[in-house]
Amino acid sequence: MKIPFARPSWQLVSALFSLLLICPALAHGQIRFATFNVSMNRNSAGELGDQLAAGNNEQIANISSIIRTVRPDVILLNEFDFAGKQAGTAVEHFQSNYLSKPIDGLEPIEFDYAYTNEVNTGIPSGLDLDQNGKTTDPTDCYGFGRYPGQYGMVVLSRFPIGTVRTFQKFLWKDMPNALLPNQPDSGKPYYSDKILNVFRLSSKSHWDLPIKTPQGEIHFLVCHPTPPVFDGPEDKNGTRNHDEIRFWADYISPHRNSYIVDDAGQKGGLSHDTAFVIAGDLNADPIDGDSTNRAIHQLLEHPLIRDTKPQSKGGVEAAQVQGKVNATHKGKPAFDTGDFSDRSPGNLRIDYVLPARTLKISRHGIFWPTAKEPSAKWITGSDHRLVWLDIKVK
């Protein structure tokens, strides 16, 4: 659902003047895209909504301070619980009670447009997906969740959002040569035909949001694949993560996207010359961690995608201080975006903002301050770090 925010009347004086006022990055000839897993998931439905309405939650305030520091023009928020009919109100309260307030002495930030929608987490499948003899566990939902909407997604934008395509209900089996899991002993399919006939590819959803920027329309392709862990030798989560990532690799490839059908029944993906930015917590590190079949390389090595390799000094410091499994990693800690257990899996690069090669990139980075920086106190709000990049405006 698109969420229209109220605008002050002075913004209507001049369309160009308004854009420059509400988009400081645009005034400097750039548009900033970002992704941030904000860890704003809660144990029970409605809990996040209550905290957003109250406006006094420390964790959410820390998240908002990071966003108000980086000041993106368009941002994906992963793990922002979807509240059903109250979803619009929840997002509005995040804007009015946190982003619009000068918390920590930072300037407010205003997003005129927002989008959120239903996700697969917590929606019962009615089937025994985890094969433990029960059909009511969180692992029996289309995506792991204790209630519908847990671990949801929100997109905030300073620019208008066009008609959104969603792929929440696309079936995994309908992907050609899908990496469906097999029983490790027999080699037979892990899931029965009955399950595969309803099993959705997306653990949350895949959204294509056309953002109407001064650069022209840029398709913001967002998702949040399942982690490739919490399974067994059949690797059901690893294979699903692989194919959730593959979905966008196919979607941007005209010779590979004819099989794709969105929730409205429209077929196909992007044409060859379409501008796009892929973003999200993709739960896949290119070198370390537990990914299956080099999952993230499907995007990082795609000929239409530019991997800018954003870095931070805080990631380097954290790996050195925390040690343990981090000391065995082969990937550069400057690229890390997730701060996880020092025993396993350690810190990883799992959050991405990946632009089309046709877009001109001026700057990019990861918000991971070193321990001595005053802003370091805010990163306790999430075990992920905000990733951003600037697109040059012609």
Secondary structure by P-SEA (a helix, b strand, c coil): ccccccccccccccaaaaaaaacccccccbbbbbcccccccccccaaaaaaaaacccaaaaaaaaaaaaacccbbbbccccccccaaaaaaaaaaaaccccccccbbbbbbccbbbbbcccccccccccccccccccccccccccccccccbbbbbccccccbbbbccccccccccccccccccccccccccccccccccccccbbbbbbccccccbbbbbbbbccccccccccaaaaaaaaaaaaaaaaaaccccccccccccccccccccccccccccccccccccccccccccccccccccccccccccaaaaaaaaaacccccccccccccccccccccccccccccccccccccccccccccccccccccccccccccbbbbbbbbbcc
